[in-house]
Amino acid sequence: MANECSFSSNNRNNYDIGLKPFNHDKKRGKWECSTDFFYACLGHAFKIDAMMVLPSMVFKNLGVCLIIPYFVIMALCVVPIVMIQSFLGQFSSTGLISVFRIAPLFKGIGYVSLAINLTQLTYYTVFAAIPLFYFLHSLRPTMPWSCEGSKFWMDPNATVTTPCNIADLQDPPGTEVFMRVPSLEFFSQHMNIIHYLESKPPATFSWSLIVFTFFIWTIVGSIVSKPTEMIGRYIRYTCTAVLIIMGLCLLRFLFLPGALEGVSTFFRPKKPQDIKSWLFLGMLVLSTLGPGWGSILSMASYNRFKTNISKYSWFLGLAQFVVIASTAFLQILVTNHMNRSNPDLIRFRNDERQWLEFLSIPSALAFLELPNLWSMLYFAMLILGAMNLVVVQLFSVLTTLFDEYENLRAMKREVTWMTVGTLSLFSTYFCSNHGIMFFEVVTEFSVLTQMFLNLLLLFVILWVYGRERFQRDLRFMTGHMYATWMIYIVRFITPIFLIVGFVVGFIIAVVLDENYSKIVLYIVTSITILPWLLIPFVCIRMLRQSNEVKLSRRLRKLTTPTNWCPGDSVYRHQYELTFPNLETSLN
């Protein structure tokens, strides 16, 4: 039997629209265990930028009030989007470009997703390299950011206020003192890139950070060059290790002096002082799983055809909440402990707010019994979590390339290492003081791209492809009939949430936040907008390639499924027998 589904005149062949026929990759493999898909998708919850910036602020300001809106947004947005992406990948067994055989006119969406994945990968390895820096220094007999260790590198004549020298300083009463966290100061002095808000700072690179980043890329490359089964095994083991270490750290931090002071206020309904907390809550829920970039779609393409994606969609939403709640409480416990140690002078500079939660915890760990052990465990958790996400995103990129471009399949190892090498070179820019200032704003803009991509995806599946055909394929694949009212919620209610989230996110990132210079916003906006030009470009290219004369017939053919069928040959044959004449209605 041919690889293409040509059993219906309505299921168009690629030749009808001037495209090369799609040839399914029979050697792409499957997950070794059904849970590997769950762990691969859960890796999105280990986004250190989302884990360290948003959760603690949202949890502190909203308390128990966040639970109901959180689960409402999760049920109406995250779960439906995860299910739709999982359906696309699992049904077709292809990545995020080839999957648009379902409606070839919109293939540009896949190229945009690929471009965003590549852009994010160029900077995200730094979030694994920085914990590696702390992990290696935790191997020293005396940790450098402890009060004893800081004597060997901190200038005794400097007027820097830290928890270690606060008793030695004599400041006039009422003086506002900005405290420096030793672990943050240690990183700043060794890397020389963290103070990026100075006026026109000279361009400096951290060569240590570059070496660490290359080391991370080498490990990631060696992982993604393995067969699918081994990649799934790695993700499963590391994800489990991250969750175990997170549980151990949470249990240990409960016993830090003063850690539980004020925690009870979380369980009391309270009015937030800052409206941003409610706005950030929506961004937090929608950003952590990152479904808009297509990674979930690509990971689902390695599922067995009958995998219950609806069950996994709910499990992922709940697991996401557990992860971000745990990381939020880790930060709250550490902050309370530091407040207890220095109740009068816990003030931090605004230019470090992005990195404060990320880089201040080592100082708290230095006061524990067996500080080296807990420091190594904590940073091992961050390294594994960040690498997990990089592996998943890079694996998604490679899946997309090999599925779409058949000639690359014979050179998988070479293409993999060329991609890794190219991305590692671009990553060096983010190891400079100029590159590192883009981190926070790029994170916020990436959430906006996810929301807009999800809107387009919902439009293609539930309006172009059609509700009835979506329900039909979903039932054929999973054996479950999904109620029409549930589909209507995804069709009408979910887009409203996404539109509101997009507008709110834009207001937060551009209008309300005054911490970014205009030039930073202009550069990041340009980088964010440029990939979207691929959508009209691909649309025009597809229309020009079509064999039809009339524009209306070209549009109709390009919005009709082309070779859309199960990737598994057995189920492909069943699909042919069950639906010999596919309907062409777009309703």
Phi, psi and omega in degrees: 000140181292157179290332183275149174272101182241025186276354181229138176293338180276337178271087194304145172273153183300329181297332181295334182244015173078025181247158175290136181300144179279134179240113184293140179278107183284347183256015184287337175087176178225165174295143178292321178233150180296333181285347180298327176296318179299313182293322179297319180285326179295337177303335177295335181287349180266024175294110187294326179295319178287323181294326189263339186260306188278314192303310185297321180295316181295315181293320181295316188277330184257330181062217183294344179296340183282342190296311183295307178298328179299310183286334174294313179296320180297315183290323185269344183237299189295309183299312178299320181293318177299319181294318181293316178295320179296321178300312182300313182291315184290321181292317187266341184056041179220165182278192195276006169252309181297336182295341181280019162298342179292334176197086189304335182298334185258022181298336179299335177299321178295321179293324177296315178301319179297316180297320180292318177302315180295320179298315180295323181295332182293336181245343190285337178297339177297330179288348171263330182290323182293313174300328177296322176302312180290323180299315181294322179286341176288346179283347179292150177303320176241121183291135186298333183267006171282164181298323179290317182289331183292343179294337186274346182229340181275135181292117182293340181270354182287151180267040181270130180264123178227166175300342183276333184239011184298327182288339182272349184266141180242092179261145178301148178303140179083359179289133177278118185250131175262117183273140177257128177281128185304319182294326177288320178295322179297315178296318182298316182289325183277329182262330177058036180226357189278333180274084189255003181260009174293153180290121178048061180290146177293149181289122178228143177250146172263105183291330176296317180294325177297316179298316179298320180295317177297323179296317178298316180297324179297316179295315180299317179298320179293334179281309186287348176278356179276167175298161184304318182299319181288325176297316178298322179294317178299313181299318181298313183291315182291322179296318177297318179298319179299315181295321179294313180296322178299318178295319179296315179297318179298317179296319182289320183293340178299335185260010172293140179303124178080002185295325184272356179292122179089350180295327181298337180293340177298327185271007176252127177302135181212156180272121181294143181281339186233123180298338179300332182300319178291322179293319180292333179300314179298318178296323181297313182295318186281341188264332193295318180281340177057039184291340184291341182277352177091001180296321179296320177300313181294319180294323179292338181292347177262005178285158166292150190299329185263015179299137182280090184289333179296317179297314182293329179297317178289318178301320180295318179298317180290318179296324177301315181297318180299318182293310183289329176294320180294315179294324178297316180291327174302314181290321180296318180296317180293319179297317178299320178297317180291325176296322179294321182289325183223074189294337187262343192229030178274088175226140183231152180291141181295332183288356178245012186297329180293323187259354187301307182295328184287320191252358182267339183300324178305327179294323177291323180296333182294341182266359179279162166289143186053056185299324181296319180298312183290327177294317179295319179297314183297314182284333172297322177298315180292320179297311181296320179296314180293319179294325177302314181294319179296318179298315181297314181292319179292320177298323176295318179297312181294321176302315180299315182295314183288330178287322185276323184247099187298327183291345179276345187294330180284351182234042186300314182296316180295316179296320180300311183287330174295319178296315179298315180298317180295314180295322180295325177294316178294331181295336183298332179299324182278004171262017178244165179291335176285321182285326186289340180287347180274351190303306187292317182290326176295322178299314181293319180292329179295328176296321179296318180296323178299314182297317183290321176297321178295322176300314179296320181295317177298321179297316182295316186284313190264350179241314179282302177294319173109143180300315185294317180292324177298313178298320180298312181293322180296320179291320179298322185283315187259343183082005180246141177265119180268130185300145181297325181296328177292320178294324179294327176298315179293328184284326186244317186281315181302315177301326178297314178299319181293320179295314178298317179298322179295314180297314180297316180298322178295319179297317181295313187287328189248316190272309188279328186275117182255013183275351182254142174286160180299324182294323177296315180297320180296316182295312182294322177299318179296315179298324182286323185279324186307314181300335183291342177294343178295330183294305177295327179298314180292321178301312180296318180297318179295319179295323180290329182280342183298146181276350182283153180272312183281139180297321181299320179288327176297314180298320181294318180293321183284349175252012176254139181307137180238112183056033182275112183195167177299142178288329178288128185298324180296311181287334175297319179293318178297321179297319178297317181288326183284322182234074182291335180230096183283140181286155181252003181297140179260016182278000000 
